Amino acid sequence: MTPEELSSAIRAALLEATAAGDFTADIPAEVRVERPRNRDHGDWSTNIALQLAKPAGVAPRDLATGLAARLTAIDGIAAVDVAGPGFLNISLDAASAGELARSIVESGTAYGHNDSEAGHTINLEFISANPTGPLHIGHTRWAALGDSMRRLLTASGADVTAEYYINDAGAQMDKFALSVLAAAKGEPTPEGGYPGAYIGELAAAVVEQRPDVLELPVDEAVAVARPLAYEAQLAEIRQTLERFGVFFDVWFSENALHDGGAVEQAVARLREQGHVYDKDGAVWLRTTDFTDDKDRVLIRADGVPTYFAADAAYYLSKKDRGFTEKIYLLGADHHGYIGRLKAIASAAGDDADVNIDVRIGQLVNLNGAKLSKRAGNIIELNDLLNWIGSDAVRYSLARYPADSPLSLDGEELRKQTNDNPVFYVQYAHARTANVARLAGEDGVRREDGFDPSLLADPTEATLLATLGDFPRVVAQAAHLREPHRVARYLEDLAGRYHKWYDTCRVRPMNADEEVTDLHRTRLWLNDATRQVLANGLDLLGVSAPERM
């Protein structure tokens, strides 16, 4: 019996109780069950009696006691205990609990997927680094978390578009182009420009495509060099992210907002809403109406739009494209953006508590990391991948909440020991694969038999309960936008598996021992664990090796 099946069985019992006149209450469409912290309290628990007691006008323990009697009569449920003020602790018989192993194997990669976020149309924007240099360690955290968030939301039924906002407008692009031109001429980096060997590489690429660029007047040379250098740098950013396993559905150009008139249109739309006013020759958005600490300038007195005006146009673009929910993942230095973006949402007629979610990621300190030789003052993502590897970087960043400052040790992440969480989980998956290979060599085949009642060892009951909790963990992690919950679950699952492995044999002890249904059924459980480990690692963008 899966948690979903148990939930349905409890709901059916509640409907029978109301039909019989035991009490009157509206029965929820879904009854939540969860695994007790103390396994001595059963396989699953529910507080549904506490939820329904008040509207039903019945004491919680009385309602729970009546429901327990109905549940005990259901096949597969071994015992139901009423605890505390009205909690129900439910124990399944071994056969019912063991059926989960076959269900997981047959579900394959779909196990853990759910529809808890169905109906949500989400624009998920993350990284959005300036296209003026390589990606660095600060971008890396949001790359790992953002992509894992996308995977979780999609697995939970949401319609998610991952979007990269390219900050390709403004003065920094001219400084970028001037830096490239200076490098091409062998001149010092201009004041406020971009240093680093990578600028020299871009300069060489620009000159190769346009050998005449150095002979042009400065304004013309900038107009030539800027798009060529920008395209080359953006291509490197894409390649680095693909190497990191991160892909975007949309690469949205800020410059396109300006060129297409979207910024002016946004100001006009917000003015129609009654939130724009003119003062001191500038155009302002009255964001203080929406809890911002001060009003914000949209158009300066010289007629130049501010970054805030582009932010407003970009938000309206997302709204016009049909995204009812917009998630922004921003760096640690963007706390001030929370109030501004929520004010834009409110001014646009949206509910700032529903239609926009702004998340701030804290800084990462990686001990042992070296500054980039190409960029000089940053730790490049490409260098991290060469040094530590994508799996260790992604997993280590995904296993902590985004809002907590993070300090990691690079050499520790490289170690293949059980003290390294990513190795610990990946090794558990590799062990399940090895068990299956060796079992096959000994003639143990799943298709030859399955008797879930044989999974009676305490370590098997614990492992099955943990496996059954995976869909709930995925749904909760998606709802809270917290991938670290999946990582911590996988570490717990790996530990349960290793204990089971030390206690229960899948293969015969020797060549003379007959292969029985116990061996075959345990192979089902081994392979179910393998599937859940692989599914969970995939949600984090981490590989599931079969040999280590």
C-alpha angles and dihedrals in degrees: 000000000000122000088253091054091047090050090052091048092053091048091050090051090051092051090050090051093052091045089052091052096247089134140334122242141123108266113221119241090242131031112210119227125183139180114263115240089230110056089204086073093066139267098291139009137197135191094202092122090058091049095051100037098085098046089043093050091229130124108258095235092048091052091045092049093053092047091048090058091054093046094050089062092059117103111251096028111106100182143353121201128191110223134186116334093346113317117147117220112196127198120194124210115250095256094051093046092045094055086076090073092062092042091055095048092048092047091052116172091000093066109111093025112122142167099239091120096038113138094032114122106196136185107202113194120186142157096010091171122179110267090231100095147002123300113264139197093278091059090045095069093055091043090058097040096040095051092045089050090052091051092048095048092047091049088053094055103264122139100235130184114193109212136189115202108211110212093210099143132079139044095311090070092056090048088049092053092046090051090053092048092049091052090049090054094044091245128139119272109272118247110282090011132126120272127192141094091269088068088058090051091052091047091055090050092050093049091047090056096038111024089174094060093097091056095055126096112266096257092050092043091053090049089053099041098043099067094038094051091041093053092048093049093045090051089055091050090052092048092049092051092047088052086053090050095250120133131177129212093206133029102195119198118218088201089060089062091058097041093048096049093246093132094056090044091052092053090050092049093050090047089055088054088058098245101107125083138169123240134162090356092302132104115238137192113219095228092157086078085069102047096271112143094237141001116270131228115238100177121022122226089259090059096252115134117236126231085255090061089054089048089054092048091048093051091050089049090057091048092048090051090061102258108145091183125045119190118194119192108196137178128259093264093059102075090119090061094068096074093039095052093045089050090053090051092051093045088052090056097258130128106253090205093054112023101046133042118183116192125190121208120208127227125281123220114196113192114218095022117134128218115257116268088210098048100025101205105049140060104242122221090224090057090050091053091050092048105038107010133240097271096054093044095048096044094045092051094043096052095069131064111261094234094060121089108243132213118185134176112228096204091051090054090055094055121104097218135114089253087070106079097208092050090046092056096039091048090054089055092047089050092054089051091049092049090052092049094050092043089054090052088054092051097256106145127174094217091062096068150339126191110168092188088072092067091089103129113113091237089056093051090050093047092048092050090051092049090050091055094061098091091051092050091050093049093047093047090050094047093049093038089233114136092178089078090067092049093051090047091053091052090052091047092049090053092050090049094050090052091050091047090054091051108035128048123218095185127057114266092240142351092274095057115098119239107243138183088263090065092045094047092049088052087058089053092047091051092045089056090048090054095050093047090051093046092049094047090049090056087059094045091247125134124245105219120203094205130035 
